[in-house]
């Protein structure tokens, strides 16, 4: 009965919204504090609750005609001059849940520490993806297909949450940023491609993937991409492909930083580097900053470089491989191999330097 009432309410709101050109998802949005977790949840999530308290975050829930979105919120450096910026963090696959706590396990503590140390006046929002959903389609290789007409339910509520928080904190609409890791990296890409500069000033997808056909939609959007060269969970080719296609589309403010010898967890290095946040927070919607990353990003090598013995990540070519192979193994089908050879052969990408060891920690 409750679900029927919600659907009916949405239909009414949609009709009203159509008449006055408003957004029923936004018009119906209500924010409320989360209920106190049960004793059982407090025991199961003792570490996450300690993190919640240490970061001075609070649990809230956004409800509208499309459902609900639970999230943790932290407000930092309120006494600093100027308006608040908004930073959205999207967690990975293993942190899904419905207790509004699991998303605090990875990266959030480091992000907040960077906000505090950098005296950044910001509202940090860490929404939680329900256990039966993902932020976006999780394709492991090759093109992901055209951008879906509608986002997945949980991700589709993130722009509503952003709008509500801009209103609540009188935040700067031109300084809204998004980052995410793994599944959240896919979600970050989806938000950037779907809404672009209509909402976001810049984004940082970590070890995620997207459809290279979306590159044109993000040609005016500053993006810094992070990936580990040895990632076996989400192939680094997906980030390399997006980097190449965005450069092809004319984006002069897109960077790829690939950490040599690093597996899936590239976010520790990405988020602990002050230069990452200096770059991000210097971007404003409609005005791209001239600030460049503190470390020069490592991009894919060209086919010509590969012929000379460089691997696709700028390091030595894998033993036993031959020119043209690249890291084809991440793309099992002949069709995907052909696609990779196509983008590997693009000669317009600046060759990466030859490096045989991981750069020193920042």
C-alpha positions as CSV (number, residue, x, y, z in Angstrom):
1,X,0.0,0.0,0.0
2,X,2.8,2.4,0.9
3,X,4.6,1.7,-2.4
4,X,1.3,2.3,-4.3
5,X,0.9,5.7,-2.5
6,X,4.5,6.6,-3.4
7,X,3.9,5.8,-7.1
8,X,0.7,7.7,-7.1
9,X,2.4,10.7,-5.4
10,X,5.1,10.6,-8.1
11,X,2.5,10.6,-10.9
12,X,0.7,13.6,-9.4
13,X,4.0,15.4,-8.8
14,X,5.1,14.6,-12.4
15,X,1.9,16.1,-13.7
16,X,2.3,19.2,-11.6
17,X,6.0,19.4,-12.6
18,X,5.2,19.2,-16.3
19,X,2.8,22.0,-15.9
20,X,5.2,24.3,-14.2
21,X,8.5,23.0,-15.8
22,X,9.8,21.8,-12.4
23,X,11.5,18.6,-11.5
24,X,9.2,16.2,-9.5
25,X,12.2,14.3,-8.1
26,X,13.5,17.6,-6.6
27,X,10.2,18.9,-5.6
28,X,9.3,15.8,-3.7
29,X,12.8,15.5,-2.0
30,X,12.8,15.5,1.8
31,X,16.0,15.1,3.9
32,X,15.8,13.6,7.4
33,X,18.3,12.3,10.0
34,X,18.8,8.6,10.2
35,X,17.4,6.7,13.1
36,X,19.9,5.6,15.8
37,X,21.4,2.3,14.7
38,X,20.3,-0.8,16.6
39,X,22.6,-2.4,19.1
40,X,23.3,-5.3,16.6
41,X,24.3,-2.9,13.9
42,X,26.5,-0.9,16.4
43,X,28.3,-4.2,17.1
44,X,28.7,-5.2,13.5
45,X,29.8,-1.8,12.4
46,X,31.9,-0.7,15.4
47,X,34.8,0.4,13.3
48,X,32.7,2.3,10.9
49,X,30.9,4.1,13.7
50,X,34.2,5.1,15.2
51,X,35.2,6.5,11.8
52,X,31.8,8.3,11.6
53,X,32.5,10.0,14.9
54,X,36.1,10.7,14.2
55,X,35.3,12.4,11.0
56,X,32.4,14.3,12.6
57,X,30.0,13.1,10.0
58,X,26.3,12.5,10.4
59,X,23.9,10.0,8.8
60,X,21.0,11.3,6.8
61,X,18.5,10.0,4.2
62,X,17.1,11.7,1.2
63,X,13.6,10.5,0.2
64,X,11.7,11.5,-3.0
65,X,9.3,10.0,-5.5
66,X,12.1,7.7,-6.9
67,X,12.9,6.1,-3.5
68,X,15.6,6.9,-0.9
69,X,19.3,7.5,-0.8
70,X,21.2,7.2,2.4
71,X,24.4,9.1,2.9
72,X,27.0,10.4,5.4
73,X,27.7,14.1,5.5
74,X,30.7,16.0,6.9
75,X,31.0,19.8,7.0
76,X,34.5,21.1,7.2
77,X,36.3,24.5,7.7
78,X,33.1,26.5,8.0
79,X,35.0,29.5,9.3
80,X,37.0,29.8,6.2
81,X,36.1,32.7,3.8
82,X,33.9,32.2,0.8
83,X,31.2,29.7,0.0
84,X,31.2,26.0,0.6
85,X,32.2,23.7,-2.2
86,X,30.5,20.3,-2.6
87,X,32.5,17.0,-2.9
88,X,30.7,13.8,-3.6
89,X,32.5,10.4,-3.0
90,X,31.2,7.2,-4.5
91,X,32.3,4.0,-2.8
92,X,33.1,0.6,-4.3
93,X,31.2,-2.7,-4.8
94,X,32.2,-4.2,-1.5
95,X,30.9,-1.3,0.5
96,X,27.3,-1.5,-0.6
97,X,24.7,-1.8,2.1
98,X,21.7,-0.3,3.8
99,X,23.1,0.6,7.2
100,X,24.7,3.8,5.9
101,X,28.1,3.0,7.3
102,X,29.9,0.6,5.0
103,X,30.9,3.4,2.6
104,X,33.2,4.8,5.3
105,X,35.6,1.8,5.2
106,X,37.8,2.9,2.3
107,X,39.2,6.3,1.4
108,X,36.8,8.6,3.2
109,X,39.1,9.1,6.2
110,X,42.0,10.1,3.9
111,X,39.8,12.4,1.9
112,X,38.5,14.2,5.0
113,X,42.1,14.5,6.4
114,X,43.1,16.2,3.2
115,X,40.1,18.5,3.5
116,X,41.0,19.4,7.0
117,X,44.7,19.8,6.4
118,X,44.1,21.9,3.3
119,X,41.6,24.2,5.1
120,X,39.1,23.5,2.4
121,X,35.6,24.9,3.0
122,X,33.6,21.9,1.8
123,X,30.6,19.7,2.4
124,X,31.6,16.1,1.8
125,X,28.8,13.7,0.8
126,X,29.3,9.9,0.8
127,X,26.1,8.3,-0.4
128,X,25.5,4.5,0.0
129,X,24.6,2.3,-2.9
130,X,22.0,-0.3,-1.8
131,X,23.1,-4.0,-1.8
132,X,21.0,-4.9,-4.7
133,X,22.2,-2.2,-7.0
134,X,25.4,-0.7,-8.6
135,X,26.1,2.9,-9.4
136,X,26.4,2.1,-13.1
137,X,26.9,-0.9,-15.4
138,X,30.2,-2.7,-14.6
139,X,31.6,-3.7,-17.9
140,X,35.1,-5.2,-17.6
141,X,36.4,-4.6,-21.0
142,X,35.8,-2.8,-24.3
143,X,33.0,-0.4,-25.1
144,X,30.2,-0.2,-22.7
145,X,27.5,0.8,-25.2
146,X,25.7,4.0,-25.5
147,X,24.8,6.1,-22.4
148,X,21.6,4.8,-21.0
149,X,18.6,7.1,-21.2
150,X,18.2,7.0,-17.4
151,X,20.8,6.5,-14.6
152,X,20.5,3.6,-12.2
153,X,18.1,4.5,-9.3
154,X,20.7,5.3,-6.6
155,X,23.0,7.3,-8.9
156,X,20.0,9.2,-10.3
157,X,19.3,10.6,-6.8
158,X,22.8,12.0,-6.4
159,X,22.1,15.2,-8.4
160,X,19.0,15.8,-6.3
161,X,21.1,15.4,-3.2
162,X,23.6,17.9,-4.6
163,X,20.9,20.4,-5.4
164,X,19.4,20.1,-1.9
165,X,22.8,20.7,-0.3
166,X,23.6,23.7,-2.4
167,X,20.3,25.1,-1.2
168,X,20.9,24.1,2.5
169,X,24.5,25.5,2.7
170,X,24.2,28.2,0.1
171,X,27.1,26.5,-1.5
172,X,28.9,27.5,-4.7
173,X,27.2,26.0,-7.7
174,X,30.4,26.4,-9.7
175,X,32.4,24.2,-7.3
176,X,30.8,20.8,-7.3
177,X,33.2,17.9,-7.6
178,X,32.8,14.1,-7.8
179,X,35.2,11.3,-7.2
180,X,34.8,7.5,-6.8
181,X,36.8,4.3,-6.7
182,X,36.2,1.0,-8.5
183,X,32.4,0.7,-8.8
184,X,32.4,4.3,-7.7
185,X,34.8,5.1,-10.5
186,X,32.2,3.8,-12.9
187,X,29.6,5.9,-11.2
188,X,31.9,8.9,-11.3
189,X,32.3,8.5,-15.0
190,X,28.5,8.1,-15.5
191,X,27.8,11.3,-13.6
192,X,30.4,13.3,-15.5
193,X,29.2,12.0,-18.9
194,X,25.5,12.4,-18.1
195,X,25.5,15.8,-16.5
196,X,28.8,17.3,-17.4
197,X,29.3,21.0,-16.8
198,X,25.5,21.4,-16.1
199,X,26.5,20.3,-12.5
200,X,30.2,19.5,-12.1
201,X,33.3,21.6,-12.2
202,X,35.7,18.5,-12.4
203,X,36.0,14.9,-11.5
204,X,38.4,12.2,-10.4
205,X,37.5,8.6,-11.4
206,X,39.8,6.0,-9.8
207,X,40.2,2.5,-11.3
208,X,36.8,2.7,-13.1
209,X,35.6,2.4,-16.6
210,X,33.3,4.1,-19.1
211,X,32.2,4.1,-22.7
212,X,34.7,5.9,-25.0
213,X,31.8,7.1,-27.0
214,X,31.0,9.4,-24.1
215,X,34.3,11.3,-24.5
216,X,32.7,14.0,-26.6
217,X,30.2,14.8,-23.8
218,X,33.1,15.6,-21.5
219,X,35.4,17.6,-23.8
220,X,35.0,20.7,-21.7
221,X,35.2,19.0,-18.3
222,X,38.5,18.8,-16.3
223,X,39.1,15.1,-15.4
224,X,42.0,13.5,-13.6
225,X,42.1,9.7,-14.1
226,X,43.9,7.3,-11.7
227,X,44.6,3.6,-12.2
228,X,47.1,0.9,-11.2
229,X,49.1,-0.6,-14.0
230,X,48.7,-4.1,-12.5
231,X,44.9,-3.9,-11.8
232,X,43.3,-7.2,-12.5
233,X,39.9,-6.2,-11.2
234,X,39.2,-3.3,-13.6
235,X,41.6,-3.4,-16.5
236,X,43.7,-0.2,-16.8
237,X,43.0,-0.2,-20.5
238,X,39.6,1.3,-19.7
239,X,41.2,4.4,-18.2
240,X,43.7,4.6,-21.0
241,X,41.0,4.3,-23.6
242,X,39.0,7.2,-22.0
243,X,42.1,9.3,-21.8
244,X,42.9,8.9,-25.5
245,X,39.4,9.5,-26.6
246,X,39.0,12.6,-24.5
247,X,42.2,14.0,-25.8
248,X,41.0,13.2,-29.3
249,X,37.8,15.2,-28.5
250,X,39.8,18.2,-27.7
251,X,40.0,18.1,-23.9
252,X,43.1,19.9,-22.8
253,X,42.5,19.4,-19.1
254,X,42.3,15.6,-18.8
255,X,45.1,13.6,-17.1
256,X,45.9,10.0,-16.7
257,X,48.1,9.0,-13.7
258,X,49.0,5.3,-13.8
259,X,50.9,3.9,-10.8
260,X,53.4,1.3,-11.8
261,X,53.2,-2.0,-10.0
262,X,50.0,-1.1,-8.2
263,X,47.0,-3.3,-8.4
264,X,43.4,-2.3,-7.9
265,X,44.0,0.0,-4.9
266,X,45.2,3.1,-6.6
267,X,43.1,5.4,-4.5
268,X,45.5,5.4,-1.5
269,X,48.1,7.1,-3.6
270,X,45.7,9.3,-5.5
271,X,43.8,10.6,-2.4
272,X,46.9,11.1,-0.2
273,X,48.6,13.4,-2.6
274,X,47.9,17.1,-1.8
275,X,48.5,18.0,-5.5
276,X,45.4,16.0,-6.4
277,X,43.2,18.2,-4.3
278,X,45.0,21.4,-5.2
279,X,44.1,20.6,-8.8
280,X,40.5,19.6,-8.2
281,X,39.6,22.6,-6.0
282,X,41.2,25.1,-8.4
283,X,38.6,24.1,-11.0
284,X,35.4,26.1,-11.4
285,X,32.5,25.3,-13.6
286,X,33.0,27.3,-16.8
287,X,36.5,28.4,-15.9
288,X,39.3,25.7,-16.1
289,X,42.3,26.4,-13.9
290,X,45.8,26.6,-15.3
291,X,47.1,24.5,-12.3
292,X,48.7,21.3,-13.5
293,X,49.1,18.1,-11.4
294,X,52.0,18.0,-9.1
295,X,53.2,14.8,-10.8
296,X,53.2,14.5,-14.6
297,X,50.6,11.9,-15.5
298,X,51.7,8.8,-17.3
299,X,49.8,8.1,-20.5
300,X,49.7,5.2,-22.9
301,X,52.6,4.8,-25.3
302,X,52.0,4.9,-29.0
303,X,52.3,1.9,-31.4
304,X,55.7,3.3,-32.4
305,X,56.9,3.4,-28.9
306,X,55.7,-0.2,-28.3
307,X,57.7,-1.3,-31.3
308,X,60.8,0.0,-29.6
309,X,60.2,-2.1,-26.5
310,X,58.0,-0.1,-24.3
311,X,55.0,-1.8,-22.6
312,X,51.6,-0.1,-22.8
313,X,52.0,1.5,-19.4
314,X,55.3,3.1,-20.3
315,X,57.4,0.3,-18.7
316,X,59.2,-2.6,-20.4
317,X,57.1,-4.7,-22.7
318,X,56.0,-8.0,-21.1
319,X,58.3,-10.9,-21.6
320,X,57.2,-13.2,-24.4
321,X,55.1,-10.5,-26.0
322,X,55.5,-9.3,-29.6
323,X,54.9,-5.8,-31.1
324,X,51.2,-5.2,-31.3
325,X,50.2,-7.4,-28.4
326,X,50.0,-4.7,-25.7
327,X,48.0,-6.1,-22.8
328,X,45.4,-7.7,-25.0
329,X,44.7,-10.5,-22.4
330,X,42.3,-8.2,-20.6
331,X,40.1,-8.2,-23.7
332,X,39.3,-11.9,-24.4
333,X,37.3,-11.6,-27.6
334,X,38.7,-11.0,-31.0
335,X,36.4,-8.0,-31.4
336,X,37.8,-6.4,-28.2
337,X,41.3,-7.2,-29.3
338,X,40.7,-5.4,-32.6
339,X,39.3,-2.4,-30.7
340,X,42.4,-2.2,-28.5
341,X,44.7,-2.4,-31.4
342,X,42.7,0.5,-32.9
343,X,43.3,2.8,-30.0
344,X,46.8,1.6,-29.4
345,X,47.7,2.7,-32.9
346,X,46.6,6.3,-32.3
347,X,49.8,8.3,-32.8
348,X,48.3,11.6,-31.5
349,X,48.9,10.6,-27.8
350,X,52.1,11.9,-26.3
351,X,54.4,9.0,-25.6
352,X,54.9,8.1,-22.0
353,X,58.5,8.1,-20.6
354,X,60.3,4.8,-20.1
355,X,60.2,3.9,-16.4
356,X,61.0,0.6,-14.8
357,X,60.1,1.2,-11.2
358,X,57.3,2.8,-9.3
359,X,57.7,6.5,-8.7
360,X,58.6,7.6,-5.1
361,X,55.6,8.1,-2.8
362,X,54.3,11.6,-3.0
